[in-house]
Amino acid sequence: MTKVEVNGNLEKAMKTWKVKVARSGVPSELKKKKHYEKPGVKRREAKKEMIRNARKHRSY
């Protein structure tokens, strides 16, 4: 559970809470678990993600 202290400014507290929840990975996990994904499809997507990250972090 994510807790945020409210010191009079509700908008700031909401913004802080949204950032904390997004960083924890809860929304992306919910999105992934919405539908069943075959194991082969999971592996394929993981492989694509690894290739994408390798290209992104490649140094010349």
PDB file of N, CA, C and O in Angstrom:
ATOM      1  N   MET A   1       0.837  -1.176   0.000  1.00  0.00           N
ATOM      2  CA  MET A   1       0.000   0.000   0.000  1.00  0.00           C
ATOM      3  C   MET A   1       0.882   1.239   0.000  1.00  0.00           C
ATOM      4  O   MET A   1       1.886   1.310   0.708  1.00  0.00           O
ATOM      5  N   THR A   2       0.492   2.195  -0.796  1.00  0.00           N
ATOM      6  CA  THR A   2       1.241   3.437  -0.908  1.00  0.00           C
ATOM      7  C   THR A   2       0.584   4.500  -0.048  1.00  0.00           C
ATOM      8  O   THR A   2      -0.614   4.758  -0.166  1.00  0.00           O
ATOM      9  N   LYS A   3       1.373   5.110   0.814  1.00  0.00           N
ATOM     10  CA  LYS A   3       0.848   6.148   1.700  1.00  0.00           C
ATOM     11  C   LYS A   3       1.505   7.475   1.382  1.00  0.00           C
ATOM     12  O   LYS A   3       2.710   7.545   1.137  1.00  0.00           O
ATOM     13  N   VAL A   4       0.700   8.528   1.388  1.00  0.00           N
ATOM     14  CA  VAL A   4       1.197   9.882   1.154  1.00  0.00           C
ATOM     15  C   VAL A   4       0.603  10.777   2.223  1.00  0.00           C
ATOM     16  O   VAL A   4      -0.591  10.695   2.512  1.00  0.00           O
ATOM     17  N   GLU A   5       1.429  11.631   2.814  1.00  0.00           N
ATOM     18  CA  GLU A   5       0.973  12.538   3.852  1.00  0.00           C
ATOM     19  C   GLU A   5       0.391  13.801   3.218  1.00  0.00           C
ATOM     20  O   GLU A   5       1.014  14.415   2.352  1.00  0.00           O
ATOM     21  N   VAL A   6      -0.802  14.179   3.658  1.00  0.00           N
ATOM     22  CA  VAL A   6      -1.460  15.383   3.146  1.00  0.00           C
ATOM     23  C   VAL A   6      -1.268  16.502   4.160  1.00  0.00           C
ATOM     24  O   VAL A   6      -1.715  16.402   5.303  1.00  0.00           O
ATOM     25  N   ASN A   7      -0.604  17.563   3.733  1.00  0.00           N
ATOM     26  CA  ASN A   7      -0.386  18.719   4.603  1.00  0.00           C
ATOM     27  C   ASN A   7      -1.129  19.925   4.059  1.00  0.00           C
ATOM     28  O   ASN A   7      -0.529  20.974   3.828  1.00  0.00           O
ATOM     29  N   GLY A   8      -2.418  19.784   3.856  1.00  0.00           N
ATOM     30  CA  GLY A   8      -3.227  20.911   3.395  1.00  0.00           C
ATOM     31  C   GLY A   8      -3.354  21.004   1.886  1.00  0.00           C
ATOM     32  O   GLY A   8      -4.356  21.530   1.401  1.00  0.00           O
ATOM     33  N   ASN A   9      -2.384  20.517   1.119  1.00  0.00           N
ATOM     34  CA  ASN A   9      -2.420  20.629  -0.328  1.00  0.00           C
ATOM     35  C   ASN A   9      -2.778  19.269  -0.922  1.00  0.00           C
ATOM     36  O   ASN A   9      -1.916  18.403  -1.078  1.00  0.00           O
ATOM     37  N   LEU A  10      -4.053  19.090  -1.251  1.00  0.00           N
ATOM     38  CA  LEU A  10      -4.537  17.816  -1.746  1.00  0.00           C
ATOM     39  C   LEU A  10      -4.021  17.514  -3.154  1.00  0.00           C
ATOM     40  O   LEU A  10      -3.703  16.365  -3.460  1.00  0.00           O
ATOM     41  N   GLU A  11      -3.933  18.532  -4.013  1.00  0.00           N
ATOM     42  CA  GLU A  11      -3.464  18.314  -5.385  1.00  0.00           C
ATOM     43  C   GLU A  11      -2.031  17.777  -5.398  1.00  0.00           C
ATOM     44  O   GLU A  11      -1.711  16.854  -6.147  1.00  0.00           O
ATOM     45  N   LYS A  12      -1.177  18.365  -4.563  1.00  0.00           N
ATOM     46  CA  LYS A  12       0.212  17.931  -4.501  1.00  0.00           C
ATOM     47  C   LYS A  12       0.299  16.493  -3.974  1.00  0.00           C
ATOM     48  O   LYS A  12       1.100  15.693  -4.455  1.00  0.00           O
ATOM     49  N   ALA A  13      -0.532  16.183  -2.985  1.00  0.00           N
ATOM     50  CA  ALA A  13      -0.546  14.834  -2.425  1.00  0.00           C
ATOM     51  C   ALA A  13      -1.007  13.820  -3.473  1.00  0.00           C
ATOM     52  O   ALA A  13      -0.448  12.727  -3.561  1.00  0.00           O
ATOM     53  N   MET A  14      -2.013  14.168  -4.262  1.00  0.00           N
ATOM     54  CA  MET A  14      -2.504  13.280  -5.322  1.00  0.00           C
ATOM     55  C   MET A  14      -1.426  13.046  -6.370  1.00  0.00           C
ATOM     56  O   MET A  14      -1.233  11.920  -6.828  1.00  0.00           O
ATOM     57  N   LYS A  15      -0.725  14.110  -6.749  1.00  0.00           N
ATOM     58  CA  LYS A  15       0.343  14.006  -7.749  1.00  0.00           C
ATOM     59  C   LYS A  15       1.454  13.097  -7.233  1.00  0.00           C
ATOM     60  O   LYS A  15       1.957  12.245  -7.967  1.00  0.00           O
ATOM     61  N   THR A  16       1.835  13.278  -5.973  1.00  0.00           N
ATOM     62  CA  THR A  16       2.876  12.451  -5.367  1.00  0.00           C
ATOM     63  C   THR A  16       2.444  10.994  -5.332  1.00  0.00           C
ATOM     64  O   THR A  16       3.237  10.099  -5.624  1.00  0.00           O
ATOM     65  N   TRP A  17       1.186  10.758  -4.975  1.00  0.00           N
ATOM     66  CA  TRP A  17       0.651   9.400  -4.914  1.00  0.00           C
ATOM     67  C   TRP A  17       0.667   8.743  -6.291  1.00  0.00           C
ATOM     68  O   TRP A  17       1.058   7.582  -6.416  1.00  0.00           O
ATOM     69  N   LYS A  18       0.248   9.472  -7.323  1.00  0.00           N
ATOM     70  CA  LYS A  18       0.240   8.931  -8.680  1.00  0.00           C
ATOM     71  C   LYS A  18       1.635   8.543  -9.134  1.00  0.00           C
ATOM     72  O   LYS A  18       1.819   7.503  -9.766  1.00  0.00           O
ATOM     73  N   VAL A  19       2.631   9.385  -8.813  1.00  0.00           N
ATOM     74  CA  VAL A  19       4.011   9.098  -9.195  1.00  0.00           C
ATOM     75  C   VAL A  19       4.507   7.845  -8.472  1.00  0.00           C
ATOM     76  O   VAL A  19       5.143   6.987  -9.085  1.00  0.00           O
ATOM     77  N   LYS A  20       4.219   7.735  -7.172  1.00  0.00           N
ATOM     78  CA  LYS A  20       4.655   6.577  -6.402  1.00  0.00           C
ATOM     79  C   LYS A  20       4.024   5.292  -6.934  1.00  0.00           C
ATOM     80  O   LYS A  20       4.701   4.270  -7.051  1.00  0.00           O
ATOM     81  N   VAL A  21       2.744   5.339  -7.253  1.00  0.00           N
ATOM     82  CA  VAL A  21       2.052   4.159  -7.774  1.00  0.00           C
ATOM     83  C   VAL A  21       2.609   3.782  -9.144  1.00  0.00           C
ATOM     84  O   VAL A  21       2.814   2.600  -9.422  1.00  0.00           O
ATOM     85  N   ALA A  22       2.854   4.766  -9.997  1.00  0.00           N
ATOM     86  CA  ALA A  22       3.389   4.481 -11.330  1.00  0.00           C
ATOM     87  C   ALA A  22       4.778   3.849 -11.229  1.00  0.00           C
ATOM     88  O   ALA A  22       5.091   2.922 -11.976  1.00  0.00           O
ATOM     89  N   ARG A  23       5.607   4.340 -10.318  1.00  0.00           N
ATOM     90  CA  ARG A  23       6.960   3.789 -10.159  1.00  0.00           C
ATOM     91  C   ARG A  23       6.941   2.389  -9.577  1.00  0.00           C
ATOM     92  O   ARG A  23       7.847   1.599  -9.840  1.00  0.00           O
ATOM     93  N   SER A  24       5.925   2.068  -8.791  1.00  0.00           N
ATOM     94  CA  SER A  24       5.855   0.735  -8.190  1.00  0.00           C
ATOM     95  C   SER A  24       5.485  -0.326  -9.220  1.00  0.00           C
ATOM     96  O   SER A  24       5.709  -1.513  -8.981  1.00  0.00           O
ATOM     97  N   GLY A  25       4.923   0.075 -10.361  1.00  0.00           N
ATOM     98  CA  GLY A  25       4.620  -0.872 -11.429  1.00  0.00           C
ATOM     99  C   GLY A  25       3.239  -1.485 -11.360  1.00  0.00           C
ATOM    100  O   GLY A  25       2.954  -2.425 -12.101  1.00  0.00           O
ATOM    101  N   VAL A  26       2.386  -0.995 -10.510  1.00  0.00           N
ATOM    102  CA  VAL A  26       1.044  -1.558 -10.355  1.00  0.00           C
ATOM    103  C   VAL A  26       0.211  -1.419 -11.639  1.00  0.00           C
ATOM    104  O   VAL A  26      -0.394  -2.403 -12.065  1.00  0.00           O
ATOM    105  N   PRO A  27       0.158  -0.241 -12.269  1.00  0.00           N
ATOM    106  CA  PRO A  27      -0.668  -0.126 -13.481  1.00  0.00           C
ATOM    107  C   PRO A  27      -0.213  -1.036 -14.614  1.00  0.00           C
ATOM    108  O   PRO A  27      -1.045  -1.610 -15.317  1.00  0.00           O
ATOM    109  N   SER A  28       1.097  -1.175 -14.800  1.00  0.00           N
ATOM    110  CA  SER A  28       1.584  -2.030 -15.876  1.00  0.00           C
ATOM    111  C   SER A  28       1.294  -3.501 -15.573  1.00  0.00           C
ATOM    112  O   SER A  28       1.003  -4.272 -16.488  1.00  0.00           O
ATOM    113  N   GLU A  29       1.370  -3.898 -14.301  1.00  0.00           N
ATOM    114  CA  GLU A  29       1.046  -5.275 -13.932  1.00  0.00           C
ATOM    115  C   GLU A  29      -0.432  -5.569 -14.206  1.00  0.00           C
ATOM    116  O   GLU A  29      -0.777  -6.637 -14.711  1.00  0.00           O
ATOM    117  N   LEU A  30      -1.296  -4.615 -13.868  1.00  0.00           N
ATOM    118  CA  LEU A  30      -2.721  -4.815 -14.130  1.00  0.00           C
ATOM    119  C   LEU A  30      -2.981  -4.947 -15.618  1.00  0.00           C
ATOM    120  O   LEU A  30      -3.798  -5.766 -16.039  1.00  0.00           O
ATOM    121  N   LYS A  31      -2.301  -4.156 -16.404  1.00  0.00           N
ATOM    122  CA  LYS A  31      -2.458  -4.200 -17.852  1.00  0.00           C
ATOM    123  C   LYS A  31      -2.010  -5.554 -18.402  1.00  0.00           C
ATOM    124  O   LYS A  31      -2.657  -6.115 -19.287  1.00  0.00           O
ATOM    125  N   LYS A  32      -0.892  -6.080 -17.870  1.00  0.00           N
ATOM    126  CA  LYS A  32      -0.370  -7.365 -18.331  1.00  0.00           C
ATOM    127  C   LYS A  32      -1.295  -8.517 -17.960  1.00  0.00           C
ATOM    128  O   LYS A  32      -1.463  -9.453 -18.742  1.00  0.00           O
ATOM    129  N   LYS A  33      -1.896  -8.456 -16.776  1.00  0.00           N
ATOM    130  CA  LYS A  33      -2.703  -9.565 -16.281  1.00  0.00           C
ATOM    131  C   LYS A  33      -4.172  -9.476 -16.676  1.00  0.00           C
ATOM    132  O   LYS A  33      -4.984 -10.283 -16.225  1.00  0.00           O
ATOM    133  N   LYS A  34      -4.517  -8.507 -17.510  1.00  0.00           N
ATOM    134  CA  LYS A  34      -5.904  -8.340 -17.917  1.00  0.00           C
ATOM    135  C   LYS A  34      -6.380  -9.537 -18.743  1.00  0.00           C
ATOM    136  O   LYS A  34      -7.508 -10.002 -18.584  1.00  0.00           O
ATOM    137  N   HIS A  35      -5.507 -10.030 -19.625  1.00  0.00           N
ATOM    138  CA  HIS A  35      -5.830 -11.170 -20.478  1.00  0.00           C
ATOM    139  C   HIS A  35      -4.737 -12.209 -20.352  1.00  0.00           C
ATOM    140  O   HIS A  35      -3.587 -11.886 -20.055  1.00  0.00           O
ATOM    141  N   TYR A  36      -5.110 -13.477 -20.584  1.00  0.00           N
ATOM    142  CA  TYR A  36      -4.123 -14.555 -20.539  1.00  0.00           C
ATOM    143  C   TYR A  36      -3.202 -14.450 -21.739  1.00  0.00           C
ATOM    144  O   TYR A  36      -3.636 -14.169 -22.856  1.00  0.00           O
ATOM    145  N   GLU A  37      -1.927 -14.679 -21.488  1.00  0.00           N
ATOM    146  CA  GLU A  37      -0.940 -14.635 -22.548  1.00  0.00           C
ATOM    147  C   GLU A  37      -0.222 -15.980 -22.587  1.00  0.00           C
ATOM    148  O   GLU A  37       0.267 -16.456 -21.563  1.00  0.00           O
ATOM    149  N   LYS A  38      -0.158 -16.593 -23.770  1.00  0.00           N
ATOM    150  CA  LYS A  38       0.507 -17.882 -23.900  1.00  0.00           C
ATOM    151  C   LYS A  38       1.987 -17.740 -23.541  1.00  0.00           C
ATOM    152  O   LYS A  38       2.565 -16.668 -23.724  1.00  0.00           O
ATOM    153  N   PRO A  39       2.605 -18.808 -23.033  1.00  0.00           N
ATOM    154  CA  PRO A  39       4.026 -18.745 -22.674  1.00  0.00           C
ATOM    155  C   PRO A  39       4.930 -18.368 -23.845  1.00  0.00           C
ATOM    156  O   PRO A  39       5.895 -17.623 -23.669  1.00  0.00           O
ATOM    157  N   GLY A  40       4.628 -18.874 -25.026  1.00  0.00           N
ATOM    158  CA  GLY A  40       5.439 -18.552 -26.203  1.00  0.00           C
ATOM    159  C   GLY A  40       5.358 -17.079 -26.557  1.00  0.00           C
ATOM    160  O   GLY A  40       6.351 -16.475 -26.962  1.00  0.00           O
ATOM    161  N   VAL A  41       4.175 -16.501 -26.404  1.00  0.00           N
ATOM    162  CA  VAL A  41       3.982 -15.081 -26.682  1.00  0.00           C
ATOM    163  C   VAL A  41       4.736 -14.251 -25.653  1.00  0.00           C
ATOM    164  O   VAL A  41       5.330 -13.228 -25.990  1.00  0.00           O
ATOM    165  N   LYS A  42       4.711 -14.693 -24.393  1.00  0.00           N
ATOM    166  CA  LYS A  42       5.454 -13.987 -23.338  1.00  0.00           C
ATOM    167  C   LYS A  42       6.941 -13.969 -23.659  1.00  0.00           C
ATOM    168  O   LYS A  42       7.596 -12.932 -23.552  1.00  0.00           O
ATOM    169  N   ARG A  43       7.477 -15.138 -24.057  1.00  0.00           N
ATOM    170  CA  ARG A  43       8.901 -15.216 -24.394  1.00  0.00           C
ATOM    171  C   ARG A  43       9.239 -14.313 -25.568  1.00  0.00           C
ATOM    172  O   ARG A  43      10.259 -13.624 -25.556  1.00  0.00           O
ATOM    173  N   ARG A  44       8.392 -14.315 -26.572  1.00  0.00           N
ATOM    174  CA  ARG A  44       8.620 -13.490 -27.759  1.00  0.00           C
ATOM    175  C   ARG A  44       8.644 -12.012 -27.400  1.00  0.00           C
ATOM    176  O   ARG A  44       9.518 -11.271 -27.850  1.00  0.00           O
ATOM    177  N   GLU A  45       7.680 -11.586 -26.587  1.00  0.00           N
ATOM    178  CA  GLU A  45       7.628 -10.188 -26.161  1.00  0.00           C
ATOM    179  C   GLU A  45       8.836  -9.821 -25.304  1.00  0.00           C
ATOM    180  O   GLU A  45       9.378  -8.724 -25.436  1.00  0.00           O
ATOM    181  N   ALA A  46       9.262 -10.733 -24.425  1.00  0.00           N
ATOM    182  CA  ALA A  46      10.434 -10.472 -23.587  1.00  0.00           C
ATOM    183  C   ALA A  46      11.680 -10.328 -24.459  1.00  0.00           C
ATOM    184  O   ALA A  46      12.524  -9.469 -24.203  1.00  0.00           O
ATOM    185  N   LYS A  47      11.792 -11.165 -25.483  1.00  0.00           N
ATOM    186  CA  LYS A  47      12.936 -11.095 -26.387  1.00  0.00           C
ATOM    187  C   LYS A  47      12.954  -9.761 -27.139  1.00  0.00           C
ATOM    188  O   LYS A  47      14.002  -9.130 -27.282  1.00  0.00           O
ATOM    189  N   LYS A  48      11.781  -9.342 -27.616  1.00  0.00           N
ATOM    190  CA  LYS A  48      11.677  -8.054 -28.308  1.00  0.00           C
ATOM    191  C   LYS A  48      12.082  -6.915 -27.384  1.00  0.00           C
ATOM    192  O   LYS A  48      12.780  -5.992 -27.801  1.00  0.00           O
ATOM    193  N   GLU A  49      11.645  -6.979 -26.129  1.00  0.00           N
ATOM    194  CA  GLU A  49      11.962  -5.942 -25.149  1.00  0.00           C
ATOM    195  C   GLU A  49      13.469  -5.899 -24.889  1.00  0.00           C
ATOM    196  O   GLU A  49      14.048  -4.820 -24.770  1.00  0.00           O
ATOM    197  N   MET A  50      14.100  -7.067 -24.802  1.00  0.00           N
ATOM    198  CA  MET A  50      15.550  -7.106 -24.577  1.00  0.00           C
ATOM    199  C   MET A  50      16.296  -6.484 -25.754  1.00  0.00           C
ATOM    200  O   MET A  50      17.268  -5.754 -25.559  1.00  0.00           O
ATOM    201  N   ILE A  51      15.845  -6.771 -26.971  1.00  0.00           N
ATOM    202  CA  ILE A  51      16.476  -6.195 -28.160  1.00  0.00           C
ATOM    203  C   ILE A  51      16.311  -4.679 -28.150  1.00  0.00           C
ATOM    204  O   ILE A  51      17.258  -3.947 -28.439  1.00  0.00           O
ATOM    205  N   ARG A  52      15.106  -4.207 -27.817  1.00  0.00           N
ATOM    206  CA  ARG A  52      14.832  -2.772 -27.755  1.00  0.00           C
ATOM    207  C   ARG A  52      15.738  -2.088 -26.740  1.00  0.00           C
ATOM    208  O   ARG A  52      16.307  -1.031 -27.016  1.00  0.00           O
ATOM    209  N   ASN A  53      15.869  -2.697 -25.558  1.00  0.00           N
ATOM    210  CA  ASN A  53      16.718  -2.117 -24.518  1.00  0.00           C
ATOM    211  C   ASN A  53      18.183  -2.129 -24.913  1.00  0.00           C
ATOM    212  O   ASN A  53      18.917  -1.188 -24.610  1.00  0.00           O
ATOM    213  N   ALA A  54      18.614  -3.188 -25.590  1.00  0.00           N
ATOM    214  CA  ALA A  54      20.008  -3.265 -26.024  1.00  0.00           C
ATOM    215  C   ALA A  54      20.311  -2.166 -27.034  1.00  0.00           C
ATOM    216  O   ALA A  54      21.376  -1.552 -26.984  1.00  0.00           O
ATOM    217  N   ARG A  55      19.386  -1.916 -27.944  1.00  0.00           N
ATOM    218  CA  ARG A  55      19.575  -0.852 -28.929  1.00  0.00           C
ATOM    219  C   ARG A  55      19.598   0.509 -28.256  1.00  0.00           C
ATOM    220  O   ARG A  55      20.370   1.387 -28.640  1.00  0.00           O
ATOM    221  N   LYS A  56      18.751   0.682 -27.253  1.00  0.00           N
ATOM    222  CA  LYS A  56      18.641   1.951 -26.561  1.00  0.00           C
ATOM    223  C   LYS A  56      19.920   2.269 -25.779  1.00  0.00           C
ATOM    224  O   LYS A  56      20.351   3.421 -25.725  1.00  0.00           O
ATOM    225  N   HIS A  57      20.518   1.244 -25.178  1.00  0.00           N
ATOM    226  CA  HIS A  57      21.675   1.464 -24.315  1.00  0.00           C
ATOM    227  C   HIS A  57      23.004   1.139 -24.987  1.00  0.00           C
ATOM    228  O   HIS A  57      24.037   1.051 -24.324  1.00  0.00           O
ATOM    229  N   ARG A  58      22.972   0.962 -26.309  1.00  0.00           N
ATOM    230  CA  ARG A  58      24.191   0.657 -27.046  1.00  0.00           C
ATOM    231  C   ARG A  58      25.093   1.876 -27.080  1.00  0.00           C
ATOM    232  O   ARG A  58      24.629   2.994 -27.302  1.00  0.00           O
ATOM    233  N   SER A  59      26.372   1.662 -26.862  1.00  0.00           N
ATOM    234  CA  SER A  59      27.325   2.763 -26.955  1.00  0.00           C
ATOM    235  C   SER A  59      28.236   2.529 -28.151  1.00  0.00           C
ATOM    236  O   SER A  59      28.650   1.397 -28.404  1.00  0.00           O
ATOM    237  N   TYR A  60      28.544   3.563 -28.871  1.00  0.00           N
ATOM    238  CA  TYR A  60      29.359   3.436 -30.075  1.00  0.00           C
ATOM    239  C   TYR A  60      30.781   3.805 -29.823  1.00  0.00           C
ATOM    240  O   TYR A  60      31.604   3.753 -30.736  1.00  0.00           O
TER     241      TYR A  60
END
